[in-house]
Amino acid sequence: MRIATWNVNSITARLPRMLAWLESSGTDVLCVQEAKTTEEQFPSEALRELGYESAVHATGRWNGVAVVSRVGLEDVVKGLPGDPGYEGVQEPRAVSATCGPVRVWSVYVPNGREVDHPHYAYKLQWFEALRAAVAGDAAGDRPFAVLGDYNVAPTDEDVYDRAAFEGSTHVTPAERAALASLREAGLTDVVPRPLKYDHPYTYWDYRQLCFPKNRGMRIDLVYGNEPFAKVVQDAYVDREERKGKGASDHAPVVVDLEL
């Protein structure tokens, strides 16, 4: 079984690439983030023609998540129970579903913006709600994983230059502590292998030639429970999908399971 996560940075802009990639990669389940569309405008029909069902949580703003599966789609839950919301609004940042023998969450963690910004406090509160929401499944016997754009680099090795992020979000002790707390709920960081260079970055800014210079970050993560982690056969970053005109600024992270 092949499971992947991909921040597509607008599914409308990325649809031809995504459909072609699904066909060529043989992916069974894809967790999508930053759909930037409404549920009504999500390309469910185009995906259905390829044999995929879609569970979508999106409102057309700068968020939106989905689980796309060709191995079944059941027990869909939209939103994060206990979501603290931002400025009185609960944003579409989480959706979960059972896909065959595996249950997954697709999550798009708040960016945080700046350390002294209210959005940063919201990010940490959202992490707490996520931990509470997934604790039961994480401790269960069924393979389970939380996949998505976490907007946190777990270690200093997960950014191209730690000094370049001094004083910025994505690398602060509080954010990394939130990740550690999530792992303590019974989840393991399934670290992918890079297809090029020595570290599996998943995101490269569009600006300043960051991609060709490999100035990246590993912020798209797969956190699986023990039954999930023990059946992982391979995991890699499909860096090729970050290349060329019209690419997302994130690459897919792919995980192969032997079930």
N, C-alpha and C positions, 0 to 999 in steps of 0.2 A: 504494500500500500504506500502510495506517495502522497505526502502532505506538504503544502507550501504556504508561506505567508508573504504578502507583497503589498506595500504601500504604493498604490498606483498613481497617486497624486492626480486624481480626476479620471474616473473610469470612462467618461465620454471621450476624453482626449486619448486615452490609452487603449480603447476597446480593440482596434484591429491587432495591435501587438499582443494584447492579452489573449485573444481568441487563438491567434497563431501559436502563442507559447503553450497554451493548454493542450493543443493538438500535438505539438512536437515533443513536449516534455512528458506526456502521459500522466499528468498530475490527476490524482483522484479527488483530492480536497484542497481547495484554495481559500485561505483566509485573506480577505481584502480590507485595506484601510484607506482612509481619505478618498472615499468614493466621490464626494462633492456632487451629489445628485439627490433627487428624491426617490422614495421607494417606487413611485409610479413611473419614473423615468429610468430606473435601473434596467439594464439590458437583459432582463430575464429571458425573453424570447430567444434572443441570439444565443444565449448560453444553453437554453433548452434544446435548440437545434443540434448542439454538440453533445447532448446527453446529460447536461448538468442541471440540477435544481439549485435554487438560490434562496437563502434566508437573508433578508436585508433589513438593516436599521439605519435609516438615513432621512434627512429633512431638507437637503439641498444646500446646506451651508458648508462650512469648511471642514466638516467631519464626515461621518458616514462609514459604516462597516458592513461586511457581509461574509457569509460562509457559502461557498459554491461547491457542490458535491455531486459526483456521479455514482456514489456508493450508498445512497440513502440520505435522508434529511428528516430527522425526527426531534421531538422535544425541544423545539426552538424557543429560546428565551431572548427577548429584545431588551436591551438596557441592563444596567448594573443595579441589582438590589442594594439599597443604601447609598445610591449615588448622591453625593453632596450638592451637585449642581454648581453652576457658575452664574453669578448675578441672577439667581432665581430660575435659571433654565437648566434642565437636565439634557445634556448634549448626547447625540447618538454615537457613543464611543465603544460599545460592547454588544456583541451578539454571540450566543452559544447554540450549539446543535450537536446531536448525536449522528455520526456518519458511519454507518456500519458498526464495527466493533469499537470505534473510538469516539470519545466526546471531546469537542474542541470549543475554545473561546477565541474569537477574533477581537482584538482590543487595539484601540488607538488612544494611548495615554496622553493626557494634556501636555502641551509643550512646556508650560511654566513661564515662558517669556523671559523674565528677569528675576533674580533672586529676591528682590524687594517688591515684586509685583504681586497683587492678589491672586493672579493666575498660578503662581508658584505654590502658594498655600493650598489652593484648590487641587493642584497636582498631587501633593502629599496626602491630602484627604481622600482623593480618588483612589490612590494606591491602597489606603487602609480599607476602603470599601471593596476593592477588588480582592484583597486577601481574604476578607470575611466571606465574600461570595463564592470563592473557589475552594475554600478549605475542605468542604465535604467531599467534593469530587477528587481533590488532590490526595486525600487519604484513602480513597476507595480502591477496589481491585480491578477496575476497568481502566484500560489505557486512556489517559486524559492529558490534555496539554492546553496551555494558554499561549497563543501565538499572536504576534503583532508588532506594531511600532511602539516601543516602550519609552522612547524619547529620553533614555538614560544609557550611557555607556558604562557597563558594569565595572570596568577597571581602567587604569591609565593606559594599558596596552590597547584598549579598544578605541582610542583616538590617535590620530596621526602625530599630534604634538600636544602634550598635556599643557604646556605653557600657553598655547594659543587659546585655551579655554579658561584661563585663570579668571575667576570672578563670574563665570558664566554658568547658566543652567546646564543640565545633562551630565555633569561630572561632580556635583556637590556631595558632600558626605551624607546629607539628609536624603537625597534621591537614591544614593547607593544603599543606604540603610533600608529604604523602602523596598528595594529589590531583594535585599538579604532577608527581610521579613517575609516576603512572598515565598522565597525558597524554603524558609523554615516551616511553611505550611505543608511541605512535602513535595516540593518541586525541584527539578534539576535543570540547570542551564545546558541545553543541548547545543554545544558550540559547533558550528559548521566549519568545514575546511574551505580555504580559499582556492579558487581556480587559478589565481595568479597572485604574485607577491607573497608576503609571509604572514599576513593577517586578514581574517575574513571580514573586512568592512562591508557594510550593507547600505550605507548612505554616503553620497558625495554631493556637496552643494553645487548648484549650477554655476555659481560665480567663480571667478579667479582660477579657472582651469583646474578645479579641484579633482575632477575625475581623472583626466590624463596624468595629473601629478600624484594621484593616489592619496590625496588628502581627505581621508574618509573617517567614518565612525561606525562602530558596530552598535546599532540601537534597535535593529529589528531582531527580536529574540524568540526562541522557542523554549518554553518552560514546561517540562513534562513530569508527570509523577513516575514512581518507580516502575509500574507495569508498562508505561510508555517508554521510558528511557532504556529499559533492558531489552527491548525489541528493535531499537534503532540499529540499522545496518549501515547507514551512511547519512551524512548531512553536509550540505555545501551551499555556498552563495553562487547563484547563477549570474556572475558578473557580466556576462555577454548581454544581458537584457538591460544593462545600464548604458550600453553603447548606442551611438547613432542618433539621428534626428527623431525628435518626438518621444524620447525615453523619459521615464519617471526618474526622479533623483534618488530613488531607492531601487535595489535589486531584489529579486525573489530569494528567499531562503527556503531550501528544499530539504525534506527529511524523508528517508526511506525506512519503512518498518517491515519487519518479517513477522507476520501474524499467523 
